[in-house]
Amino acid sequence: MKHIHKFFASGLGLGYIPVGAGTVASVVTIVVVYLLETAAVAPGQPPSAGLWLLIIGLVTFGGVWSASVVEADWGEDSNRVVIDEVAGMLIAIWALPHTPVWLLAGLVLFRFLDIRKPGPIRRLEQLPGGWGVMFDDVGAGVVANGVLQGVWFFTKG
């Protein structure tokens, strides 16, 4: 069972990339979202908010569980755990148009906030176990989404 948690926590193996695994996981996330959305939704329209909330919830709480389990083998907040970047990236682009421009803006803003961890985002790391691993990225995703929602609101026709 532990190998399933390792596979999930590592973002389906992306966490084993030796350098920049978090960024790679974020990029792969937006590429997959873009491909899925362009196949299922009219380009430029926000995707189904409810469906994405369900996916975000499953990834986030599954990530908390898996990050907690793998901590015994990999140590606290291992670089191999990138499911937190997947969850944060999904939150950053939630209920926005999944066009290349918005996805790229979400990627840049999310990664900036995730790496810099301003104020309250850094404090979220102090939560115990998998909660701290996941929720600093959740916080970065929430802030990125809030900024992007504001920009979208004031720029859409």
OpenMM code with the backbone's topology and positions (N, CA, C; nanometers):
from openmm import Vec3, app, unit

residues = "MET LYS HIS ILE HIS LYS PHE PHE ALA SER GLY LEU GLY LEU GLY TYR ILE PRO VAL GLY ALA GLY THR VAL ALA SER VAL VAL THR ILE VAL VAL VAL TYR LEU LEU GLU THR ALA ALA VAL ALA PRO GLY GLN PRO PRO SER ALA GLY LEU TRP LEU LEU ILE ILE GLY LEU VAL THR PHE GLY GLY VAL TRP SER ALA SER VAL VAL GLU ALA ASP TRP GLY GLU ASP SER ASN ARG VAL VAL ILE ASP GLU VAL ALA GLY MET LEU ILE ALA ILE TRP ALA LEU PRO HIS THR PRO VAL TRP LEU LEU ALA GLY LEU VAL LEU PHE ARG PHE LEU ASP ILE ARG LYS PRO GLY PRO ILE ARG ARG LEU GLU GLN LEU PRO GLY GLY TRP GLY VAL MET PHE ASP ASP VAL GLY ALA GLY VAL VAL ALA ASN GLY VAL LEU GLN GLY VAL TRP PHE PHE THR LYS GLY".split()
positions = [
    Vec3(0.0821, -0.1203, 0.0000),
    Vec3(0.0000, 0.0000, 0.0000),
    Vec3(0.0863, 0.1263, 0.0000),
    Vec3(0.2021, 0.1208, 0.0664),
    Vec3(0.2864, 0.2390, 0.0742),
    Vec3(0.3355, 0.2825, -0.0642),
    Vec3(0.3580, 0.1869, -0.1549),
    Vec3(0.4044, 0.2240, -0.2887),
    Vec3(0.2966, 0.3005, -0.3656),
    Vec3(0.1693, 0.2760, -0.3371),
    Vec3(0.0619, 0.3537, -0.3998),
    Vec3(0.0665, 0.4977, -0.3486),
    Vec3(0.0891, 0.5154, -0.2191),
    Vec3(0.1019, 0.6508, -0.1632),
    Vec3(0.2233, 0.7224, -0.2221),
    Vec3(0.3323, 0.6521, -0.2397),
    Vec3(0.4514, 0.7139, -0.2991),
    Vec3(0.4243, 0.7573, -0.4425),
    Vec3(0.3548, 0.6736, -0.5176),
    Vec3(0.3224, 0.7067, -0.6560),
    Vec3(0.2313, 0.8295, -0.6618),
    Vec3(0.1292, 0.8341, -0.5761),
    Vec3(0.0361, 0.9466, -0.5736),
    Vec3(0.1054, 1.0732, -0.5226),
    Vec3(0.1767, 1.0626, -0.4103),
    Vec3(0.2436, 1.1792, -0.3518),
    Vec3(0.3469, 1.2381, -0.4471),
    Vec3(0.4092, 1.1524, -0.5261),
    Vec3(0.5105, 1.2005, -0.6212),
    Vec3(0.4488, 1.2516, -0.7508),
    Vec3(0.3179, 1.2707, -0.7520),
    Vec3(0.2529, 1.3225, -0.8723),
    Vec3(0.2652, 1.2254, -0.9876),
    Vec3(0.2379, 1.0980, -0.9601),
    Vec3(0.2463, 0.9901, -1.0587),
    Vec3(0.3893, 0.9709, -1.1089),
    Vec3(0.4848, 0.9977, -1.0206),
    Vec3(0.6258, 0.9756, -1.0515),
    Vec3(0.7048, 1.1008, -1.0843),
    Vec3(0.6386, 1.2139, -1.1052),
    Vec3(0.7095, 1.3377, -1.1406),
    Vec3(0.8038, 1.3842, -1.0302),
    Vec3(0.7742, 1.3499, -0.9067),
    Vec3(0.8577, 1.3916, -0.7944),
    Vec3(0.9963, 1.3294, -0.7946),
    Vec3(1.0151, 1.2273, -0.8748),
    Vec3(1.1468, 1.1633, -0.8831),
    Vec3(1.2425, 1.2375, -0.9766),
    Vec3(1.1928, 1.3382, -1.0475),
    Vec3(1.2798, 1.4213, -1.1305),
    Vec3(1.3752, 1.4932, -1.0367),
    Vec3(1.5073, 1.4870, -1.0617),
    Vec3(1.6027, 1.5364, -0.9626),
    Vec3(1.6036, 1.6880, -0.9406),
    Vec3(1.5694, 1.7676, -1.0415),
    Vec3(1.5737, 1.9134, -1.0273),
    Vec3(1.4434, 1.9723, -1.0806),
    Vec3(1.3830, 2.0594, -1.0023),
    Vec3(1.2641, 2.1312, -1.0482),
    Vec3(1.1383, 2.0472, -1.0572),
    Vec3(1.1277, 1.9446, -0.9753),
    Vec3(1.0116, 1.8550, -0.9831),
    Vec3(0.8802, 1.9285, -0.9564),
    Vec3(0.8811, 2.0238, -0.8639),
    Vec3(0.7589, 2.0990, -0.8348),
    Vec3(0.7129, 2.1821, -0.9532),
    Vec3(0.8062, 2.2454, -1.0198),
    Vec3(0.7721, 2.3243, -1.1383),
    Vec3(0.7253, 2.2328, -1.2506),
    Vec3(0.7944, 2.1210, -1.2695),
    Vec3(0.7535, 2.0252, -1.3727),
    Vec3(0.6116, 1.9758, -1.3445),
    Vec3(0.5819, 1.9419, -1.2195),
    Vec3(0.4475, 1.8951, -1.1837),
    Vec3(0.3431, 2.0029, -1.2119),
    Vec3(0.3761, 2.1285, -1.1852),
    Vec3(0.2839, 2.2390, -1.2125),
    Vec3(0.2590, 2.2537, -1.3626),
    Vec3(0.3654, 2.2459, -1.4416),
    Vec3(0.3524, 2.2582, -1.5878),
    Vec3(0.2718, 2.1409, -1.6435),
    Vec3(0.3039, 2.0203, -1.6002),
    Vec3(0.2291, 1.9032, -1.6469),
    Vec3(0.0817, 1.9165, -1.6103),
    Vec3(0.0527, 1.9693, -1.4931),
    Vec3(-0.0864, 1.9885, -1.4510),
    Vec3(-0.1608, 2.0787, -1.5480),
    Vec3(-0.1020, 2.1933, -1.5836),
    Vec3(-0.1752, 2.2841, -1.6734),
    Vec3(-0.1844, 2.2280, -1.8152),
    Vec3(-0.0856, 2.1524, -1.8575),
    Vec3(-0.0937, 2.0899, -1.9900),
    Vec3(-0.2078, 1.9881, -1.9934),
    Vec3(-0.2157, 1.9057, -1.8900),
    Vec3(-0.3236, 1.8059, -1.8833),
    Vec3(-0.4593, 1.8755, -1.8760),
    Vec3(-0.4713, 1.9775, -1.7930),
    Vec3(-0.5975, 2.0513, -1.7823),
    Vec3(-0.6343, 2.1112, -1.9173),
    Vec3(-0.5386, 2.1730, -1.9831),
    Vec3(-0.5650, 2.2353, -2.1133),
    Vec3(-0.6144, 2.1317, -2.2139),
    Vec3(-0.5464, 2.0188, -2.2204),
    Vec3(-0.5857, 1.9150, -2.3156),
    Vec3(-0.7244, 1.8588, -2.2831),
    Vec3(-0.7509, 1.8355, -2.1550),
    Vec3(-0.8831, 1.7846, -2.1159),
    Vec3(-0.9928, 1.8874, -2.1422),
    Vec3(-0.9667, 2.0106, -2.1088),
    Vec3(-1.0679, 2.1143, -2.1249),
    Vec3(-1.0954, 2.1457, -2.2714),
    Vec3(-0.9931, 2.1490, -2.3549),
    Vec3(-1.0175, 2.1797, -2.4959),
    Vec3(-1.0941, 2.0665, -2.5634),
    Vec3(-1.0824, 1.9465, -2.5096),
    Vec3(-1.1578, 1.8340, -2.5648),
    Vec3(-1.3027, 1.8355, -2.5174),
    Vec3(-1.3292, 1.8945, -2.3997),
    Vec3(-1.4618, 1.8831, -2.3400),
    Vec3(-1.5405, 2.0136, -2.3295),
    Vec3(-1.4749, 2.1287, -2.3359),
    Vec3(-1.5404, 2.2571, -2.3115),
    Vec3(-1.5032, 2.3522, -2.4243),
    Vec3(-1.5913, 2.4458, -2.4536),
    Vec3(-1.5599, 2.5475, -2.5538),
    Vec3(-1.4378, 2.6264, -2.5086),
    Vec3(-1.3355, 2.6383, -2.5925),
    Vec3(-1.2145, 2.7116, -2.5534),
    Vec3(-1.2468, 2.8533, -2.5056),
    Vec3(-1.1797, 2.8948, -2.3993),
    Vec3(-1.1972, 3.0289, -2.3450),
    Vec3(-1.3071, 3.0400, -2.2416),
    Vec3(-1.3858, 2.9361, -2.2237),
    Vec3(-1.4919, 2.9384, -2.1235),
    Vec3(-1.4420, 2.8722, -1.9955),
    Vec3(-1.4854, 2.9216, -1.8800),
    Vec3(-1.4450, 2.8546, -1.7563),
    Vec3(-1.5027, 2.7134, -1.7531),
    Vec3(-1.4296, 2.6190, -1.7000),
    Vec3(-1.4797, 2.4824, -1.6901),
    Vec3(-1.5849, 2.4711, -1.5797),
    Vec3(-1.6460, 2.3571, -1.5699),
    Vec3(-1.7454, 2.3324, -1.4663),
    Vec3(-1.6814, 2.3478, -1.3284),
    Vec3(-1.7214, 2.4499, -1.2556),
    Vec3(-1.6621, 2.4785, -1.1248),
    Vec3(-1.6844, 2.3641, -1.0263),
    Vec3(-1.8019, 2.3040, -1.0288),
    Vec3(-1.8315, 2.1949, -0.9362),
    Vec3(-1.7461, 2.0729, -0.9599),
    Vec3(-1.7278, 2.0340, -1.0849),
    Vec3(-1.6436, 1.9188, -1.1175),
    Vec3(-1.5001, 1.9437, -1.0738),
    Vec3(-1.4489, 2.0634, -1.1015),
    Vec3(-1.3105, 2.0929, -1.0627),
    Vec3(-1.2958, 2.1012, -0.9117),
    Vec3(-1.3975, 2.1484, -0.8401),
    Vec3(-1.3909, 2.1482, -0.6929),
    Vec3(-1.3820, 2.0053, -0.6397),
    Vec3(-1.4558, 1.9148, -0.7009),
    Vec3(-1.4486, 1.7744, -0.6609),
    Vec3(-1.3080, 1.7188, -0.6856),
    Vec3(-1.2535, 1.7454, -0.8018),
    Vec3(-1.1177, 1.6985, -0.8348),
    Vec3(-1.0160, 1.7595, -0.7395),
    Vec3(-1.0268, 1.8901, -0.7157),
    Vec3(-0.9350, 1.9588, -0.6236),
    Vec3(-0.9442, 1.8967, -0.4844),
    Vec3(-1.0647, 1.8714, -0.4374),
    Vec3(-1.0830, 1.8110, -0.3054),
    Vec3(-1.0190, 1.6735, -0.2969),
    Vec3(-1.0401, 1.5914, -0.3977),
    Vec3(-0.9815, 1.4571, -0.3978),
    Vec3(-0.8293, 1.4624, -0.4012),
    Vec3(-0.7743, 1.5481, -0.4858),
    Vec3(-0.6284, 1.5609, -0.4947),
    Vec3(-0.5722, 1.6150, -0.3636),
    Vec3(-0.6364, 1.7159, -0.3077),
    Vec3(-0.5860, 1.7783, -0.1847),
    Vec3(-0.5904, 1.6824, -0.0663),
    Vec3(-0.7050, 1.6236, -0.0407),
    Vec3(-0.7153, 1.5383, 0.0784),
    Vec3(-0.6471, 1.4032, 0.0580),
    Vec3(-0.6437, 1.3553, -0.0664),
    Vec3(-0.5618, 1.2381, -0.0959),
    Vec3(-0.4143, 1.2696, -0.0768),
    Vec3(-0.3751, 1.3922, -0.1122),
    Vec3(-0.2369, 1.4366, -0.0938),
    Vec3(-0.1985, 1.4477, 0.0521),
    Vec3(-0.2900, 1.4971, 0.1355),
    Vec3(-0.2635, 1.5047, 0.2802),
    Vec3(-0.2357, 1.3643, 0.3334),
    Vec3(-0.3194, 1.2710, 0.2954),
    Vec3(-0.3046, 1.1334, 0.3410),
    Vec3(-0.1732, 1.0729, 0.2923),
    Vec3(-0.1480, 1.0840, 0.1624),
    Vec3(-0.0265, 1.0237, 0.1058),
    Vec3(0.1004, 1.0910, 0.1569),
    Vec3(0.1003, 1.2227, 0.1687),
    Vec3(0.2188, 1.2936, 0.2198),
    Vec3(0.2479, 1.2518, 0.3631),
    Vec3(0.1433, 1.2297, 0.4407),
    Vec3(0.1626, 1.1837, 0.5787),
    Vec3(0.2223, 1.0434, 0.5825),
    Vec3(0.1754, 0.9569, 0.4942),
    Vec3(0.2235, 0.8189, 0.4913),
    Vec3(0.3706, 0.8117, 0.4476),
    Vec3(0.4066, 0.8860, 0.3431),
    Vec3(0.5432, 0.8754, 0.2901),
    Vec3(0.6465, 0.9499, 0.3743),
    Vec3(0.6020, 1.0341, 0.4638),
    Vec3(0.6932, 1.1099, 0.5493),
    Vec3(0.7858, 1.0173, 0.6286),
    Vec3(0.7379, 0.9012, 0.6669),
    Vec3(0.8201, 0.8067, 0.7434),
    Vec3(0.9406, 0.7589, 0.6629),
    Vec3(0.9260, 0.7437, 0.5321),
    Vec3(1.0353, 0.6974, 0.4462),
    Vec3(1.1153, 0.8124, 0.3852),
    Vec3(1.0471, 0.9183, 0.3449),
    Vec3(1.1127, 1.0259, 0.2702),
    Vec3(1.1529, 1.1454, 0.3555),
    Vec3(1.1052, 1.1531, 0.4768),
    Vec3(1.1332, 1.2673, 0.5621),
    Vec3(1.0258, 1.3742, 0.5481),
    Vec3(1.0389, 1.4751, 0.6327),
    Vec3(0.9408, 1.5818, 0.6388),
    Vec3(0.9475, 1.6691, 0.5140),
    Vec3(0.8344, 1.6891, 0.4483),
    Vec3(0.8182, 1.7745, 0.3293),
    Vec3(0.9258, 1.7460, 0.2235),
    Vec3(0.9375, 1.6209, 0.1854),
    Vec3(1.0344, 1.5775, 0.0849),
    Vec3(1.0103, 1.6457, -0.0494),
    Vec3(1.1185, 1.6717, -0.1225),
    Vec3(1.1073, 1.7278, -0.2571),
    Vec3(1.0373, 1.6323, -0.3530),
    Vec3(1.0326, 1.5053, -0.3172),
    Vec3(0.9646, 1.4076, -0.4030),
    Vec3(0.8133, 1.4215, -0.3981),
    Vec3(0.7626, 1.4828, -0.2918),
    Vec3(0.6174, 1.5036, -0.2814),
    Vec3(0.5824, 1.6272, -0.3633),
    Vec3(0.5131, 1.6038, -0.4748),
    Vec3(0.4726, 1.7150, -0.5617),
    Vec3(0.3217, 1.7193, -0.5835),
    Vec3(0.2482, 1.6317, -0.5177),
    Vec3(0.1028, 1.6361, -0.5291),
    Vec3(0.0498, 1.7679, -0.4728),
    Vec3(0.1276, 1.8306, -0.3841),
    Vec3(0.0893, 1.9615, -0.3317),
    Vec3(0.0928, 2.0677, -0.4413),
    Vec3(0.1910, 2.0587, -0.5312),
    Vec3(0.1950, 2.1522, -0.6446),
    Vec3(0.0781, 2.1279, -0.7400),
    Vec3(0.0424, 2.0030, -0.7589),
    Vec3(-0.0724, 1.9713, -0.8455),
    Vec3(-0.1989, 2.0341, -0.7870),
    Vec3(-0.2223, 2.0132, -0.6577),
    Vec3(-0.3412, 2.0701, -0.5933),
    Vec3(-0.3395, 2.2223, -0.5991),
    Vec3(-0.2260, 2.2829, -0.5637),
    Vec3(-0.2163, 2.4289, -0.5662),
    Vec3(-0.2380, 2.4867, -0.7046),
    Vec3(-0.1843, 2.4198, -0.8052),
    Vec3(-0.2005, 2.4666, -0.9428),
    Vec3(-0.3468, 2.4561, -0.9858),
    Vec3(-0.4123, 2.3469, -0.9498),
    Vec3(-0.5545, 2.3321, -0.9828),
    Vec3(-0.6381, 2.4416, -0.9161),
    Vec3(-0.6033, 2.4760, -0.7928),
    Vec3(-0.6748, 2.5825, -0.7220),
    Vec3(-0.6478, 2.7177, -0.7887),
    Vec3(-0.5240, 2.7412, -0.8277),
    Vec3(-0.4873, 2.8693, -0.8895),
    Vec3(-0.5671, 2.8963, -1.0171),
    Vec3(-0.6018, 2.7923, -1.0913),
    Vec3(-0.6714, 2.8123, -1.2189),
    Vec3(-0.8198, 2.7760, -1.2126),
    Vec3(-0.8691, 2.7458, -1.0927),
    Vec3(-1.0091, 2.7068, -1.0774),
    Vec3(-1.1023, 2.8199, -1.1204),
    Vec3(-1.2058, 2.7853, -1.1967),
    Vec3(-1.3125, 2.8776, -1.2390),
    Vec3(-1.2606, 2.9954, -1.3204),
    Vec3(-1.1499, 2.9731, -1.3891),
    Vec3(-1.0967, 3.0710, -1.4848),
    Vec3(-1.0980, 3.0061, -1.6229),
    Vec3(-1.0948, 3.0866, -1.7288),
    Vec3(-1.0837, 3.0260, -1.8615),
    Vec3(-0.9508, 2.9499, -1.8723),
    Vec3(-0.9559, 2.8337, -1.9276),
    Vec3(-0.8337, 2.7538, -1.9405),
    Vec3(-0.7719, 2.7728, -2.0786),
    Vec3(-0.7455, 2.8993, -2.1082),
    Vec3(-0.6734, 2.9343, -2.2305),
    Vec3(-0.5244, 2.9403, -2.1979),
    Vec3(-0.4392, 2.9340, -2.2996),
    Vec3(-0.2949, 2.9402, -2.2709),
    Vec3(-0.2537, 3.0622, -2.1880),
    Vec3(-0.3120, 3.1780, -2.2135),
    Vec3(-0.2740, 3.2995, -2.1406),
    Vec3(-0.3083, 3.2874, -1.9925),
    Vec3(-0.4306, 3.2429, -1.9611),
    Vec3(-0.4717, 3.2310, -1.8211),
    Vec3(-0.3970, 3.1190, -1.7503),
    Vec3(-0.3722, 3.0095, -1.8198),
    Vec3(-0.2967, 2.8996, -1.7581),
    Vec3(-0.1536, 2.9418, -1.7288),
    Vec3(-0.0928, 3.0140, -1.8215),
    Vec3(0.0442, 3.0622, -1.7991),
    Vec3(0.0482, 3.1637, -1.6852),
    Vec3(-0.0494, 3.2533, -1.6821),
    Vec3(-0.0561, 3.3508, -1.5719),
    Vec3(-0.0727, 3.2779, -1.4387),
    Vec3(-0.1573, 3.1766, -1.4355),
    Vec3(-0.1759, 3.0976, -1.3140),
    Vec3(-0.0483, 3.0270, -1.2727),
    Vec3(0.0220, 2.9711, -1.3694),
    Vec3(0.1477, 2.9020, -1.3410),
    Vec3(0.2509, 2.9972, -1.2809),
    Vec3(0.2713, 3.1103, -1.3448),
    Vec3(0.3731, 3.2063, -1.2987),
    Vec3(0.3382, 3.2590, -1.1595),
    Vec3(0.2143, 3.2996, -1.1396),
    Vec3(0.1752, 3.3557, -1.0102),
    Vec3(0.1784, 3.2497, -0.9008),
    Vec3(0.1276, 3.1300, -0.9293),
    Vec3(0.1301, 3.0236, -0.8297),
    Vec3(0.2733, 2.9865, -0.7914),
    Vec3(0.3607, 2.9661, -0.8888),
    Vec3(0.4981, 2.9266, -0.8577),
    Vec3(0.5705, 3.0371, -0.7800),
    Vec3(0.5451, 3.1631, -0.8159),
    Vec3(0.6047, 3.2744, -0.7422),
    Vec3(0.5621, 3.2686, -0.5952),
    Vec3(0.4326, 3.2547, -0.5711),
    Vec3(0.3817, 3.2512, -0.4338),
    Vec3(0.4270, 3.1256, -0.3601),
    Vec3(0.4339, 3.0138, -0.4306),
    Vec3(0.4761, 2.8883, -0.3681),
    Vec3(0.6237, 2.8928, -0.3290),
    Vec3(0.7046, 2.9532, -0.4109),
    Vec3(0.8485, 2.9608, -0.3818),
    Vec3(0.8769, 3.0680, -0.2764),
    Vec3(0.8179, 3.1845, -0.2901),
    Vec3(0.8435, 3.2955, -0.1965),
    Vec3(0.7712, 3.2788, -0.0629),
    Vec3(0.6556, 3.2171, -0.0637),
    Vec3(0.5745, 3.1916, 0.0556),
    Vec3(0.5581, 3.3158, 0.1441),
    Vec3(0.4913, 3.4183, 0.0924),
    Vec3(0.4732, 3.5381, 0.1750),
    Vec3(0.3803, 3.5123, 0.2948),
    Vec3(0.4129, 3.5753, 0.4071),
    Vec3(0.3312, 3.5790, 0.5288),
    Vec3(0.2561, 3.4536, 0.5667),
    Vec3(0.1244, 3.4598, 0.5564),
    Vec3(0.0413, 3.3489, 0.6044),
    Vec3(0.0661, 3.2173, 0.5301),
    Vec3(0.1098, 3.2249, 0.4055),
    Vec3(0.1361, 3.1023, 0.3303),
    Vec3(0.2483, 3.0237, 0.3977),
    Vec3(0.3521, 3.0924, 0.4422),
    Vec3(0.4625, 3.0250, 0.5114),
    Vec3(0.4150, 2.9619, 0.6428),
    Vec3(0.3254, 3.0285, 0.7111),
    Vec3(0.2753, 2.9741, 0.8384),
    Vec3(0.1989, 2.8435, 0.8194),
    Vec3(0.1384, 2.8259, 0.7043),
    Vec3(0.0642, 2.7031, 0.6786),
    Vec3(0.1554, 2.5804, 0.6764),
    Vec3(0.2834, 2.5999, 0.6452),
    Vec3(0.3801, 2.4895, 0.6466),
    Vec3(0.3942, 2.4285, 0.7866),
    Vec3(0.3607, 2.5044, 0.8874),
    Vec3(0.3785, 2.4585, 1.0250),
    Vec3(0.2695, 2.3623, 1.0709),
    Vec3(0.1677, 2.3440, 0.9887),
    Vec3(0.0656, 2.2447, 1.0229),
    Vec3(0.1314, 2.1071, 1.0275),
    Vec3(0.0794, 2.0151, 1.1065),
    Vec3(0.1458, 1.8847, 1.1210),
    Vec3(0.1330, 1.7947, 0.9979),
    Vec3(0.2387, 1.7168, 0.9733),
    Vec3(0.2382, 1.6126, 0.8711),
    Vec3(0.1977, 1.6592, 0.7329),
    Vec3(0.1128, 1.5791, 0.6706),
    Vec3(0.0682, 1.6075, 0.5348),
    Vec3(-0.0117, 1.7351, 0.5218),
    Vec3(-0.0713, 1.7823, 0.6319),
    Vec3(-0.1465, 1.9086, 0.6278),
    Vec3(-0.0537, 2.0244, 0.5942),
    Vec3(0.0618, 2.0299, 0.6577),
    Vec3(0.1573, 2.1369, 0.6303),
    Vec3(0.2173, 2.1264, 0.4916),
    Vec3(0.2423, 2.0034, 0.4479),
    Vec3(0.2966, 1.9819, 0.3132),
    Vec3(0.1997, 2.0357, 0.2089),
    Vec3(0.0726, 2.0063, 0.2258),
    Vec3(-0.0264, 2.0420, 0.1252),
    Vec3(-0.0751, 2.1862, 0.1352),
    Vec3(-0.0931, 2.2357, 0.2582),
    Vec3(-0.1695, 2.3591, 0.2710),
    Vec3(-0.0908, 2.4870, 0.2448),
    Vec3(0.0423, 2.4841, 0.2427),
    Vec3(0.1118, 2.6039, 0.1961),
    Vec3(0.0872, 2.6217, 0.0463),
    Vec3(0.0799, 2.5103, -0.0269),
    Vec3(0.0507, 2.5183, -0.1703),
    Vec3(-0.0961, 2.5509, -0.1953),
    Vec3(-0.1845, 2.4987, -0.1122),
    Vec3(-0.3257, 2.5346, -0.1205),
    Vec3(-0.3400, 2.6852, -0.0991),
    Vec3(-0.2707, 2.7378, 0.0014),
    Vec3(-0.2745, 2.8820, 0.0271),
    Vec3(-0.2222, 2.9630, -0.0903),
    Vec3(-0.1110, 2.9195, -0.1481),
    Vec3(-0.0562, 2.9889, -0.2652),
    Vec3(-0.1555, 2.9831, -0.3812),
    Vec3(-0.2224, 2.8693, -0.3968),
    Vec3(-0.3219, 2.8561, -0.5030),
    Vec3(-0.4419, 2.9461, -0.4809),
    Vec3(-0.4864, 2.9569, -0.3568),
    Vec3(-0.6009, 3.0424, -0.3240),
    Vec3(-0.5678, 3.1894, -0.3524),
    Vec3(-0.4504, 3.2330, -0.3087),
    Vec3(-0.4111, 3.3725, -0.3326),
    Vec3(-0.3967, 3.3986, -0.4833),
    Vec3(-0.3303, 3.3084, -0.5534),
    Vec3(-0.3144, 3.3243, -0.6983),
    Vec3(-0.4508, 3.3306, -0.7659),
    Vec3(-0.5429, 3.2432, -0.7258),
    Vec3(-0.6753, 3.2426, -0.7859),
    Vec3(-0.7495, 3.3729, -0.7572),
    Vec3(-0.7387, 3.4225, -0.6346),
    Vec3(-0.8045, 3.5480, -0.6009),
    Vec3(-0.7559, 3.6635, -0.6871),
    Vec3(-0.6255, 3.6711, -0.7061),
    Vec3(-0.5682, 3.7764, -0.7910),
    Vec3(-0.6167, 3.7599, -0.9351),
    Vec3(-0.6087, 3.6378, -0.9856),
    Vec3(-0.6486, 3.6135, -1.1242),
    Vec3(-0.7983, 3.6350, -1.1453),
    Vec3(-0.8804, 3.5981, -1.0465),
    Vec3(-1.0245, 3.6236, -1.0579),
    Vec3(-1.0514, 3.7737, -1.0676),
    Vec3(-0.9766, 3.8526, -0.9877),
    Vec3(-0.9921, 3.9979, -0.9940),
    Vec3(-0.9528, 4.0532, -1.1295),
    Vec3(-0.8415, 4.0073, -1.1818),
    Vec3(-0.7973, 4.0528, -1.3146),
    Vec3(-0.8997, 4.0133, -1.4196),
    Vec3(-0.9467, 3.8890, -1.4129),
    Vec3(-1.0442, 3.8415, -1.5119),
    Vec3(-1.1730, 3.9230, -1.5042),
    Vec3(-1.2198, 3.9508, -1.3825),
    Vec3(-1.3421, 4.0278, -1.3641),
    Vec3(-1.3325, 4.1645, -1.4310),
    Vec3(-1.2179, 4.2293, -1.4136),
    Vec3(-1.2041, 4.3651, -1.4669),
    Vec3(-1.1624, 4.3704, -1.6134),
    Vec3(-1.1275, 4.2572, -1.6709),
    Vec3(-1.0825, 4.2580, -1.8106),
    Vec3(-1.1779, 4.1886, -1.9056),
    Vec3(-1.2721, 4.1098, -1.8555),
    Vec3(-1.3631, 4.0406, -1.9490),
    Vec3(-1.4657, 4.1392, -2.0019),
    Vec3(-1.5056, 4.1134, -2.1244),
    Vec3(-1.5949, 4.2022, -2.1969),
    Vec3(-1.7261, 4.2148, -2.1374),
] * unit.nanometer
topology = app.Topology()
chain = topology.addChain("A")
for resn in residues:
    res = topology.addResidue(resn, chain)
    for name in ("N", "CA", "C"):
        topology.addAtom(name, app.Element.getBySymbol(name[0]), res)
